C-alpha cells in the first residue's frame, strides 16, 4: 500500500499549522499599528496600484477572499486611511484610493514587516525559498477546484 495518503495528510497538517503561525504573527504586528490583516491587505493593494481602483478589483486582489469588502472598505474610510468616490464614467462603480494617512501607516510597517519576514523565513537559503514558493504554487493549483467535487474525480497526476 502506498504511503501517499498518509504523507498528503501529514503535509496538509504541516501546511495548516505553518499558515496559522505566519498569520498570527502578521495579525499581531498589524494590531500594534491599529489595523487588521485584511485592512493591511487593502492598503497594500492600493499603494501598489498607484491609482484608484474599483472596490471589486480590490476584492479580486485580496490574499484571502473577503465577502464583506464593502464593510471593510467602509471601516478604512472611517479611519481616514482610504477615500471612496463614484466613477465618473460609471456611477455604479465605487473607486478607492489610499490617503496620505494610509500611506503613513504602511510606511511605518515597512521595516517591521521586513524584520518579521526575515524572522519567519529568513534563515532559509534562496534555493529553498524558491522551492517552497514553487511547491506552494503547485499545491494552490491542485486545490482550485470545487470542494464538493473532491472524491468524484481522481487528483491530477503530478508533472
LINMODA-V985842 format. One record per residue. N is the residue number from 1. RES is the residue in three letters. SS is DSSP state (A for helix, B for strand, O for the rest). Layout:
N,RES,SS
N,RES,SS
This chain:
1,UNK,O
2,UNK,O
3,UNK,O
4,UNK,A
5,UNK,A
6,UNK,A
7,UNK,A
8,UNK,A
9,UNK,A
10,UNK,A
11,UNK,A
12,UNK,A
13,UNK,A
14,UNK,A
15,UNK,A
16,UNK,A
17,UNK,A
18,UNK,A
19,UNK,A
20,UNK,A
21,UNK,A
22,UNK,A
23,UNK,A
24,UNK,A
25,UNK,A
26,UNK,A
27,UNK,A
28,UNK,A
29,UNK,A
30,UNK,A
31,UNK,A
32,UNK,A
33,UNK,O
34,UNK,O
35,UNK,O
36,UNK,O
37,UNK,A
38,UNK,A
39,UNK,A
40,UNK,A
41,UNK,A
42,UNK,A
43,UNK,A
44,UNK,A
45,UNK,A
46,UNK,A
47,UNK,A
48,UNK,A
49,UNK,A
50,UNK,O
51,UNK,O
52,UNK,O
53,UNK,B
54,UNK,B
55,UNK,A
56,UNK,A
57,UNK,A
58,UNK,A
59,UNK,A
60,UNK,A
61,UNK,A
62,UNK,O
63,UNK,O
64,UNK,O
65,UNK,O
66,UNK,O
67,UNK,O
68,UNK,O
69,UNK,A
70,UNK,A
71,UNK,A
72,UNK,A
73,UNK,A
74,UNK,A
75,UNK,A
76,UNK,A
77,UNK,A
78,UNK,A
79,UNK,O
80,UNK,O
81,UNK,O
82,UNK,B
83,UNK,B
84,UNK,B
85,UNK,B
86,UNK,B
87,UNK,O
88,UNK,O
89,UNK,O
90,UNK,O
91,UNK,O
92,UNK,O
93,UNK,O
94,UNK,B
95,UNK,B
96,UNK,B
97,UNK,B
98,UNK,B
99,UNK,O
100,UNK,A
101,UNK,A
102,UNK,A
103,UNK,A
104,UNK,A
105,UNK,A
106,UNK,A
107,UNK,A
108,UNK,A
109,UNK,A
110,UNK,A
111,UNK,A
112,UNK,A
113,UNK,A
114,UNK,A
115,UNK,A
116,UNK,A
117,UNK,A
118,UNK,A
119,UNK,A
120,UNK,A
121,UNK,A
122,UNK,O
123,UNK,O
124,UNK,O
125,UNK,O
126,UNK,A
127,UNK,A
128,UNK,A
129,UNK,A
130,UNK,A
131,UNK,A
132,UNK,A
133,UNK,A
134,UNK,A
135,UNK,A
136,UNK,A
137,UNK,A
138,UNK,A
139,UNK,A
140,UNK,A
141,UNK,A
142,UNK,A
143,UNK,A
144,UNK,O
145,UNK,O
146,UNK,O
147,UNK,A
148,UNK,A
149,UNK,A
150,UNK,B
151,UNK,O
152,UNK,O
153,UNK,B
154,UNK,O
155,UNK,O
156,UNK,O
157,UNK,O
158,UNK,O
159,UNK,O
